Amino acid sequence: MFRIFTRTWWQENPEWPNGLEPQAGRKHTIGKARSEEDARAIARQYNRTHKPGKLSRKAEYEEIE
């Protein structure tokens, strides 16, 4: 079983160049899949249809029990 989630990759910090500091954010579950192939497809679809924005929010997946 796989969990599909989104998270950001930056946090605002005015002391860093461009005001952004690298920081992996919390994982927010958007779905589950039975196969890695399905999880990958769901994450790719999300990333194609959602703009990552300033903090670079993207979908990923991980295997769960």
PDB file of N, CA, C and O in Angstrom, chain B, residues numbered from 101:
ATOM      1  N   MET B 101       0.854  -1.175   0.000  1.00  0.00           N
ATOM      2  CA  MET B 101       0.000   0.000   0.000  1.00  0.00           C
ATOM      3  C   MET B 101       0.902   1.241   0.000  1.00  0.00           C
ATOM      4  O   MET B 101       1.971   1.254   0.611  1.00  0.00           O
ATOM      5  N   PHE B 102       0.442   2.279  -0.700  1.00  0.00           N
ATOM      6  CA  PHE B 102       1.207   3.517  -0.819  1.00  0.00           C
ATOM      7  C   PHE B 102       0.349   4.709  -0.434  1.00  0.00           C
ATOM      8  O   PHE B 102      -0.848   4.749  -0.721  1.00  0.00           O
ATOM      9  N   ARG B 103       0.968   5.668   0.210  1.00  0.00           N
ATOM     10  CA  ARG B 103       0.301   6.912   0.604  1.00  0.00           C
ATOM     11  C   ARG B 103       0.808   8.009  -0.313  1.00  0.00           C
ATOM     12  O   ARG B 103       2.016   8.171  -0.482  1.00  0.00           O
ATOM     13  N   ILE B 104      -0.107   8.764  -0.907  1.00  0.00           N
ATOM     14  CA  ILE B 104       0.245   9.898  -1.736  1.00  0.00           C
ATOM     15  C   ILE B 104       0.011  11.154  -0.906  1.00  0.00           C
ATOM     16  O   ILE B 104      -1.032  11.300  -0.269  1.00  0.00           O
ATOM     17  N   PHE B 105       0.981  12.054  -0.918  1.00  0.00           N
ATOM     18  CA  PHE B 105       0.884  13.243  -0.081  1.00  0.00           C
ATOM     19  C   PHE B 105       1.518  14.441  -0.784  1.00  0.00           C
ATOM     20  O   PHE B 105       2.254  14.296  -1.760  1.00  0.00           O
ATOM     21  N   THR B 106       1.216  15.611  -0.266  1.00  0.00           N
ATOM     22  CA  THR B 106       1.866  16.838  -0.733  1.00  0.00           C
ATOM     23  C   THR B 106       2.649  17.420   0.430  1.00  0.00           C
ATOM     24  O   THR B 106       2.354  17.167   1.598  1.00  0.00           O
ATOM     25  N   ARG B 107       3.651  18.204   0.076  1.00  0.00           N
ATOM     26  CA  ARG B 107       4.372  18.999   1.061  1.00  0.00           C
ATOM     27  C   ARG B 107       5.131  20.086   0.332  1.00  0.00           C
ATOM     28  O   ARG B 107       5.374  19.997  -0.871  1.00  0.00           O
ATOM     29  N   THR B 108       5.501  21.105   1.072  1.00  0.00           N
ATOM     30  CA  THR B 108       6.291  22.190   0.504  1.00  0.00           C
ATOM     31  C   THR B 108       7.772  21.900   0.732  1.00  0.00           C
ATOM     32  O   THR B 108       8.139  21.100   1.592  1.00  0.00           O
ATOM     33  N   TRP B 109       8.613  22.566  -0.055  1.00  0.00           N
ATOM     34  CA  TRP B 109      10.055  22.360   0.043  1.00  0.00           C
ATOM     35  C   TRP B 109      10.804  23.604   0.482  1.00  0.00           C
ATOM     36  O   TRP B 109      12.030  23.581   0.595  1.00  0.00           O
ATOM     37  N   TRP B 110      10.082  24.693   0.733  1.00  0.00           N
ATOM     38  CA  TRP B 110      10.697  25.940   1.180  1.00  0.00           C
ATOM     39  C   TRP B 110       9.857  26.555   2.285  1.00  0.00           C
ATOM     40  O   TRP B 110       8.660  26.295   2.400  1.00  0.00           O
ATOM     41  N   GLN B 111      10.512  27.379   3.096  1.00  0.00           N
ATOM     42  CA  GLN B 111       9.776  28.189   4.065  1.00  0.00           C
ATOM     43  C   GLN B 111      10.269  29.630   3.928  1.00  0.00           C
ATOM     44  O   GLN B 111      11.416  29.874   3.555  1.00  0.00           O
ATOM     45  N   GLU B 112       9.397  30.561   4.230  1.00  0.00           N
ATOM     46  CA  GLU B 112       9.776  31.962   4.120  1.00  0.00           C
ATOM     47  C   GLU B 112      10.755  32.315   5.225  1.00  0.00           C
ATOM     48  O   GLU B 112      10.549  31.967   6.388  1.00  0.00           O
ATOM     49  N   ASN B 113      11.824  33.012   4.853  1.00  0.00           N
ATOM     50  CA  ASN B 113      12.829  33.488   5.796  1.00  0.00           C
ATOM     51  C   ASN B 113      13.512  34.684   5.134  1.00  0.00           C
ATOM     52  O   ASN B 113      14.312  34.507   4.216  1.00  0.00           O
ATOM     53  N   PRO B 114      13.204  35.895   5.591  1.00  0.00           N
ATOM     54  CA  PRO B 114      13.743  37.090   4.949  1.00  0.00           C
ATOM     55  C   PRO B 114      15.268  37.195   5.011  1.00  0.00           C
ATOM     56  O   PRO B 114      15.854  37.988   4.273  1.00  0.00           O
ATOM     57  N   GLU B 115      15.916  36.423   5.863  1.00  0.00           N
ATOM     58  CA  GLU B 115      17.374  36.470   5.975  1.00  0.00           C
ATOM     59  C   GLU B 115      18.075  35.631   4.909  1.00  0.00           C
ATOM     60  O   GLU B 115      19.292  35.732   4.757  1.00  0.00           O
ATOM     61  N   TRP B 116      17.338  34.811   4.174  1.00  0.00           N
ATOM     62  CA  TRP B 116      17.916  33.974   3.119  1.00  0.00           C
ATOM     63  C   TRP B 116      17.757  34.654   1.771  1.00  0.00           C
ATOM     64  O   TRP B 116      16.879  35.501   1.604  1.00  0.00           O
ATOM     65  N   PRO B 117      18.610  34.287   0.791  1.00  0.00           N
ATOM     66  CA  PRO B 117      18.453  34.850  -0.567  1.00  0.00           C
ATOM     67  C   PRO B 117      17.037  34.579  -1.093  1.00  0.00           C
ATOM     68  O   PRO B 117      16.493  33.493  -0.896  1.00  0.00           O
ATOM     69  N   ASN B 118      16.468  35.543  -1.740  1.00  0.00           N
ATOM     70  CA  ASN B 118      15.101  35.462  -2.283  1.00  0.00           C
ATOM     71  C   ASN B 118      14.050  35.266  -1.201  1.00  0.00           C
ATOM     72  O   ASN B 118      12.885  35.027  -1.520  1.00  0.00           O
ATOM     73  N   GLY B 119      14.430  35.362   0.074  1.00  0.00           N
ATOM     74  CA  GLY B 119      13.479  35.241   1.174  1.00  0.00           C
ATOM     75  C   GLY B 119      12.980  33.837   1.427  1.00  0.00           C
ATOM     76  O   GLY B 119      11.983  33.656   2.126  1.00  0.00           O
ATOM     77  N   LEU B 120      13.657  32.821   0.867  1.00  0.00           N
ATOM     78  CA  LEU B 120      13.224  31.430   1.024  1.00  0.00           C
ATOM     79  C   LEU B 120      14.364  30.559   1.541  1.00  0.00           C
ATOM     80  O   LEU B 120      15.493  30.630   1.055  1.00  0.00           O
ATOM     81  N   GLU B 121      14.044  29.739   2.533  1.00  0.00           N
ATOM     82  CA  GLU B 121      14.994  28.805   3.127  1.00  0.00           C
ATOM     83  C   GLU B 121      14.547  27.375   2.827  1.00  0.00           C
ATOM     84  O   GLU B 121      13.361  27.075   2.961  1.00  0.00           O
ATOM     85  N   PRO B 122      15.467  26.474   2.423  1.00  0.00           N
ATOM     86  CA  PRO B 122      15.075  25.086   2.178  1.00  0.00           C
ATOM     87  C   PRO B 122      14.505  24.447   3.450  1.00  0.00           C
ATOM     88  O   PRO B 122      15.113  24.523   4.517  1.00  0.00           O
ATOM     89  N   GLN B 123      13.345  23.825   3.326  1.00  0.00           N
ATOM     90  CA  GLN B 123      12.707  23.178   4.477  1.00  0.00           C
ATOM     91  C   GLN B 123      11.601  22.263   3.983  1.00  0.00           C
ATOM     92  O   GLN B 123      10.617  22.733   3.413  1.00  0.00           O
ATOM     93  N   ALA B 124      11.749  20.974   4.193  1.00  0.00           N
ATOM     94  CA  ALA B 124      10.683  20.026   3.839  1.00  0.00           C
ATOM     95  C   ALA B 124       9.545  20.198   4.841  1.00  0.00           C
ATOM     96  O   ALA B 124       9.748  20.075   6.049  1.00  0.00           O
ATOM     97  N   GLY B 125       8.356  20.481   4.335  1.00  0.00           N
ATOM     98  CA  GLY B 125       7.200  20.716   5.197  1.00  0.00           C
ATOM     99  C   GLY B 125       6.499  19.425   5.609  1.00  0.00           C
ATOM    100  O   GLY B 125       6.926  18.324   5.262  1.00  0.00           O
ATOM    101  N   ARG B 126       5.415  19.591   6.355  1.00  0.00           N
ATOM    102  CA  ARG B 126       4.602  18.450   6.796  1.00  0.00           C
ATOM    103  C   ARG B 126       3.974  17.749   5.606  1.00  0.00           C
ATOM    104  O   ARG B 126       3.690  18.364   4.577  1.00  0.00           O
ATOM    105  N   LYS B 127       3.763  16.459   5.766  1.00  0.00           N
ATOM    106  CA  LYS B 127       3.112  15.665   4.725  1.00  0.00           C
ATOM    107  C   LYS B 127       1.600  15.729   4.919  1.00  0.00           C
ATOM    108  O   LYS B 127       1.095  15.480   6.014  1.00  0.00           O
ATOM    109  N   HIS B 128       0.880  16.067   3.844  1.00  0.00           N
ATOM    110  CA  HIS B 128      -0.573  16.130   3.870  1.00  0.00           C
ATOM    111  C   HIS B 128      -1.110  15.082   2.903  1.00  0.00           C
ATOM    112  O   HIS B 128      -0.964  15.219   1.688  1.00  0.00           O
ATOM    113  N   THR B 129      -1.731  14.039   3.442  1.00  0.00           N
ATOM    114  CA  THR B 129      -2.218  12.927   2.630  1.00  0.00           C
ATOM    115  C   THR B 129      -3.320  13.373   1.676  1.00  0.00           C
ATOM    116  O   THR B 129      -4.264  14.058   2.071  1.00  0.00           O
ATOM    117  N   ILE B 130      -3.182  12.971   0.404  1.00  0.00           N
ATOM    118  CA  ILE B 130      -4.226  13.268  -0.585  1.00  0.00           C
ATOM    119  C   ILE B 130      -4.841  11.989  -1.141  1.00  0.00           C
ATOM    120  O   ILE B 130      -5.831  12.050  -1.869  1.00  0.00           O
ATOM    121  N   GLY B 131      -4.272  10.832  -0.810  1.00  0.00           N
ATOM    122  CA  GLY B 131      -4.845   9.583  -1.291  1.00  0.00           C
ATOM    123  C   GLY B 131      -3.973   8.386  -0.959  1.00  0.00           C
ATOM    124  O   GLY B 131      -2.874   8.519  -0.421  1.00  0.00           O
ATOM    125  N   LYS B 132      -4.494   7.214  -1.296  1.00  0.00           N
ATOM    126  CA  LYS B 132      -3.771   5.955  -1.113  1.00  0.00           C
ATOM    127  C   LYS B 132      -3.911   5.126  -2.381  1.00  0.00           C
ATOM    128  O   LYS B 132      -4.874   5.274  -3.135  1.00  0.00           O
ATOM    129  N   ALA B 133      -2.933   4.251  -2.604  1.00  0.00           N
ATOM    130  CA  ALA B 133      -2.953   3.384  -3.786  1.00  0.00           C
ATOM    131  C   ALA B 133      -2.411   2.018  -3.398  1.00  0.00           C
ATOM    132  O   ALA B 133      -1.610   1.894  -2.472  1.00  0.00           O
ATOM    133  N   ARG B 134      -2.855   1.005  -4.110  1.00  0.00           N
ATOM    134  CA  ARG B 134      -2.404  -0.360  -3.838  1.00  0.00           C
ATOM    135  C   ARG B 134      -1.082  -0.701  -4.509  1.00  0.00           C
ATOM    136  O   ARG B 134      -0.377  -1.606  -4.064  1.00  0.00           O
ATOM    137  N   SER B 135      -0.740   0.019  -5.579  1.00  0.00           N
ATOM    138  CA  SER B 135       0.505  -0.279  -6.283  1.00  0.00           C
ATOM    139  C   SER B 135       1.340   0.984  -6.431  1.00  0.00           C
ATOM    140  O   SER B 135       0.814   2.097  -6.414  1.00  0.00           O
ATOM    141  N   GLU B 136       2.645   0.800  -6.578  1.00  0.00           N
ATOM    142  CA  GLU B 136       3.532   1.937  -6.777  1.00  0.00           C
ATOM    143  C   GLU B 136       3.216   2.641  -8.102  1.00  0.00           C
ATOM    144  O   GLU B 136       3.296   3.866  -8.198  1.00  0.00           O
ATOM    145  N   GLU B 137       2.864   1.870  -9.097  1.00  0.00           N
ATOM    146  CA  GLU B 137       2.510   2.438 -10.395  1.00  0.00           C
ATOM    147  C   GLU B 137       1.324   3.397 -10.267  1.00  0.00           C
ATOM    148  O   GLU B 137       1.348   4.488 -10.837  1.00  0.00           O
ATOM    149  N   ASP B 138       0.293   2.998  -9.527  1.00  0.00           N
ATOM    150  CA  ASP B 138      -0.867   3.867  -9.323  1.00  0.00           C
ATOM    151  C   ASP B 138      -0.491   5.101  -8.499  1.00  0.00           C
ATOM    152  O   ASP B 138      -0.927   6.212  -8.803  1.00  0.00           O
ATOM    153  N   ALA B 139       0.316   4.903  -7.459  1.00  0.00           N
ATOM    154  CA  ALA B 139       0.742   6.027  -6.616  1.00  0.00           C
ATOM    155  C   ALA B 139       1.522   7.040  -7.440  1.00  0.00           C
ATOM    156  O   ALA B 139       1.310   8.246  -7.315  1.00  0.00           O
ATOM    157  N   ARG B 140       2.415   6.553  -8.273  1.00  0.00           N
ATOM    158  CA  ARG B 140       3.214   7.429  -9.138  1.00  0.00           C
ATOM    159  C   ARG B 140       2.301   8.195 -10.093  1.00  0.00           C
ATOM    160  O   ARG B 140       2.499   9.391 -10.309  1.00  0.00           O
ATOM    161  N   ALA B 141       1.317   7.528 -10.660  1.00  0.00           N
ATOM    162  CA  ALA B 141       0.398   8.181 -11.595  1.00  0.00           C
ATOM    163  C   ALA B 141      -0.417   9.275 -10.903  1.00  0.00           C
ATOM    164  O   ALA B 141      -0.623  10.350 -11.465  1.00  0.00           O
ATOM    165  N   ILE B 142      -0.871   9.001  -9.702  1.00  0.00           N
ATOM    166  CA  ILE B 142      -1.657   9.996  -8.957  1.00  0.00           C
ATOM    167  C   ILE B 142      -0.802  11.213  -8.631  1.00  0.00           C
ATOM    168  O   ILE B 142      -1.250  12.349  -8.791  1.00  0.00           O
ATOM    169  N   ALA B 143       0.426  10.982  -8.176  1.00  0.00           N
ATOM    170  CA  ALA B 143       1.329  12.091  -7.843  1.00  0.00           C
ATOM    171  C   ALA B 143       1.648  12.913  -9.095  1.00  0.00           C
ATOM    172  O   ALA B 143       1.652  14.143  -9.042  1.00  0.00           O
ATOM    173  N   ARG B 144       1.912  12.248 -10.207  1.00  0.00           N
ATOM    174  CA  ARG B 144       2.202  12.965 -11.450  1.00  0.00           C
ATOM    175  C   ARG B 144       1.010  13.791 -11.905  1.00  0.00           C
ATOM    176  O   ARG B 144       1.167  14.935 -12.332  1.00  0.00           O
ATOM    177  N   GLN B 145      -0.174  13.218 -11.815  1.00  0.00           N
ATOM    178  CA  GLN B 145      -1.386  13.942 -12.199  1.00  0.00           C
ATOM    179  C   GLN B 145      -1.564  15.182 -11.337  1.00  0.00           C
ATOM    180  O   GLN B 145      -1.867  16.258 -11.853  1.00  0.00           O
ATOM    181  N   TYR B 146      -1.380  15.041 -10.031  1.00  0.00           N
ATOM    182  CA  TYR B 146      -1.497  16.193  -9.127  1.00  0.00           C
ATOM    183  C   TYR B 146      -0.504  17.279  -9.550  1.00  0.00           C
ATOM    184  O   TYR B 146      -0.867  18.449  -9.670  1.00  0.00           O
ATOM    185  N   ASN B 147       0.742  16.884  -9.772  1.00  0.00           N
ATOM    186  CA  ASN B 147       1.772  17.865 -10.109  1.00  0.00           C
ATOM    187  C   ASN B 147       1.527  18.534 -11.459  1.00  0.00           C
ATOM    188  O   ASN B 147       1.928  19.681 -11.659  1.00  0.00           O
ATOM    189  N   ARG B 148       0.880  17.840 -12.379  1.00  0.00           N
ATOM    190  CA  ARG B 148       0.545  18.440 -13.672  1.00  0.00           C
ATOM    191  C   ARG B 148      -0.593  19.446 -13.556  1.00  0.00           C
ATOM    192  O   ARG B 148      -0.644  20.414 -14.315  1.00  0.00           O
ATOM    193  N   THR B 149      -1.498  19.228 -12.622  1.00  0.00           N
ATOM    194  CA  THR B 149      -2.706  20.052 -12.541  1.00  0.00           C
ATOM    195  C   THR B 149      -2.699  21.079 -11.412  1.00  0.00           C
ATOM    196  O   THR B 149      -3.668  21.824 -11.260  1.00  0.00           O
ATOM    197  N   HIS B 150      -1.643  21.136 -10.629  1.00  0.00           N
ATOM    198  CA  HIS B 150      -1.535  22.103  -9.538  1.00  0.00           C
ATOM    199  C   HIS B 150      -0.209  22.847  -9.651  1.00  0.00           C
ATOM    200  O   HIS B 150       0.847  22.231  -9.795  1.00  0.00           O
ATOM    201  N   LYS B 151      -0.268  24.152  -9.585  1.00  0.00           N
ATOM    202  CA  LYS B 151       0.952  24.956  -9.614  1.00  0.00           C
ATOM    203  C   LYS B 151       1.670  24.818  -8.270  1.00  0.00           C
ATOM    204  O   LYS B 151       1.021  24.861  -7.225  1.00  0.00           O
ATOM    205  N   PRO B 152       2.983  24.654  -8.276  1.00  0.00           N
ATOM    206  CA  PRO B 152       3.712  24.451  -7.021  1.00  0.00           C
ATOM    207  C   PRO B 152       3.773  25.694  -6.133  1.00  0.00           C
ATOM    208  O   PRO B 152       3.970  25.580  -4.924  1.00  0.00           O
ATOM    209  N   GLY B 153       3.608  26.867  -6.718  1.00  0.00           N
ATOM    210  CA  GLY B 153       3.614  28.095  -5.930  1.00  0.00           C
ATOM    211  C   GLY B 153       4.998  28.452  -5.402  1.00  0.00           C
ATOM    212  O   GLY B 153       5.987  27.776  -5.684  1.00  0.00           O
ATOM    213  N   LYS B 154       5.040  29.513  -4.641  1.00  0.00           N
ATOM    214  CA  LYS B 154       6.284  30.068  -4.104  1.00  0.00           C
ATOM    215  C   LYS B 154       7.060  29.072  -3.249  1.00  0.00           C
ATOM    216  O   LYS B 154       8.290  29.057  -3.279  1.00  0.00           O
ATOM    217  N   LEU B 155       6.350  28.237  -2.483  1.00  0.00           N
ATOM    218  CA  LEU B 155       7.009  27.308  -1.562  1.00  0.00           C
ATOM    219  C   LEU B 155       7.221  25.923  -2.175  1.00  0.00           C
ATOM    220  O   LEU B 155       7.680  25.008  -1.491  1.00  0.00           O
ATOM    221  N   SER B 156       6.898  25.764  -3.432  1.00  0.00           N
ATOM    222  CA  SER B 156       7.118  24.527  -4.194  1.00  0.00           C
ATOM    223  C   SER B 156       6.392  23.312  -3.594  1.00  0.00           C
ATOM    224  O   SER B 156       7.014  22.306  -3.252  1.00  0.00           O
ATOM    225  N   ARG B 157       5.061  23.430  -3.477  1.00  0.00           N
ATOM    226  CA  ARG B 157       4.249  22.302  -2.992  1.00  0.00           C
ATOM    227  C   ARG B 157       4.120  21.272  -4.109  1.00  0.00           C
ATOM    228  O   ARG B 157       3.663  21.583  -5.209  1.00  0.00           O
ATOM    229  N   LYS B 158       4.529  20.044  -3.810  1.00  0.00           N
ATOM    230  CA  LYS B 158       4.487  18.974  -4.799  1.00  0.00           C
ATOM    231  C   LYS B 158       3.975  17.691  -4.178  1.00  0.00           C
ATOM    232  O   LYS B 158       4.065  17.494  -2.966  1.00  0.00           O
ATOM    233  N   ALA B 159       3.435  16.818  -5.020  1.00  0.00           N
ATOM    234  CA  ALA B 159       2.952  15.516  -4.567  1.00  0.00           C
ATOM    235  C   ALA B 159       4.066  14.487  -4.656  1.00  0.00           C
ATOM    236  O   ALA B 159       4.889  14.512  -5.571  1.00  0.00           O
ATOM    237  N   GLU B 160       4.073  13.579  -3.685  1.00  0.00           N
ATOM    238  CA  GLU B 160       5.027  12.478  -3.623  1.00  0.00           C
ATOM    239  C   GLU B 160       4.272  11.269  -3.112  1.00  0.00           C
ATOM    240  O   GLU B 160       3.073  11.349  -2.846  1.00  0.00           O
ATOM    241  N   TYR B 161       4.963  10.148  -2.973  1.00  0.00           N
ATOM    242  CA  TYR B 161       4.333   8.968  -2.380  1.00  0.00           C
ATOM    243  C   TYR B 161       5.366   8.194  -1.590  1.00  0.00           C
ATOM    244  O   TYR B 161       6.571   8.340  -1.796  1.00  0.00           O
ATOM    245  N   GLU B 162       4.868   7.360  -0.671  1.00  0.00           N
ATOM    246  CA  GLU B 162       5.725   6.483   0.129  1.00  0.00           C
ATOM    247  C   GLU B 162       4.977   5.204   0.427  1.00  0.00           C
ATOM    248  O   GLU B 162       3.748   5.179   0.479  1.00  0.00           O
ATOM    249  N   GLU B 163       5.738   4.142   0.623  1.00  0.00           N
ATOM    250  CA  GLU B 163       5.127   2.867   0.946  1.00  0.00           C
ATOM    251  C   GLU B 163       4.731   2.851   2.416  1.00  0.00           C
ATOM    252  O   GLU B 163       5.481   3.306   3.280  1.00  0.00           O
ATOM    253  N   ILE B 164       3.554   2.325   2.685  1.00  0.00           N
ATOM    254  CA  ILE B 164       3.073   2.187   4.066  1.00  0.00           C
ATOM    255  C   ILE B 164       2.640   0.733   4.290  1.00  0.00           C
ATOM    256  O   ILE B 164       2.453  -0.026   3.339  1.00  0.00           O
ATOM    257  N   GLU B 165       2.489   0.372   5.542  1.00  0.00           N
ATOM    258  CA  GLU B 165       2.068  -1.003   5.860  1.00  0.00           C
ATOM    259  C   GLU B 165       0.587  -1.171   5.746  1.00  0.00           C
ATOM    260  O   GLU B 165       0.070  -2.263   5.979  1.00  0.00           O
TER     261      GLU B 165
END
